[in-house]
Amino acid sequence: MTRTLNIVFILMIGSSFGQEWRDSITIARESYANKDYLNAFNSYTSIQKKTPNHIRLNNELAQSAYKAGNFEISEELYQKNTTAEESSVDRASNVYNIGNTRMKRNDYKGAIEAYKNALRINPDDAKTRYNLSAAIRQLNKNEKKDHSQQEKNNNQENKQNTPEDSPKKMPSKTADKILDKLMKEEAETKQKLRNRQGTNRSSKSEKDW
């Protein structure tokens, strides 16, 4: 009788435990459906170790993390899921999602790499091809923007290194007037010298031979 009661008690505990994780999954899925992604992620995390091995919540956990904005955690989960998937389509889907997490973090080179890897596994996926094109366009746009900003910074640096007291170019008309004045003054000076030399010669007494 005691043995029977023990078995019944164990079955009741097992049944209660099983109902608990089922209820927890229901709550997590309801939270996700209601766009309460952070609560869904926390719920999946708390029940992940309690569920039987044949119940897989990895993808739901990764997607909840992605929707909650935990992109680094989401990528880690998708990486683990990729190695665990047996179907090539499911592996490609996980690698595709890795690309999406990198796009969210503006890691366009990493996203391009992930999308290419996904297409190697499943070349016919139209969404992956589209996202690959978008990632390439965004990378090119950023590189052009960075190049333009670098040129702007270089120009600004060159401008700052230019001495403020560097001589300014004199207007041509002003330069001509100054040059004419100097030449006129020089001619007048030479004429005065010649006049003085002529006066000195005429004032000298001639020798009486």
Secondary structure by P-SEA (a helix, b strand, c coil): caaaaaaaaaaaaaaaaaaaaaaaaaaaaaaaaacaaaaaaaaaaaacccccccccaaaaaaaaaaaacaaaaaaaaaaaaaaacccaaaaaaaaaaaaaaaaaacaaaaaaaaaaaaaaaccccaaaaaaaaaaaaaaaaaaaaaaaaaaaaaaaaaaaaccccccccccaaaaaaaaaaaaaaaaaaaaaaaaaaaaaaaabbbbcc
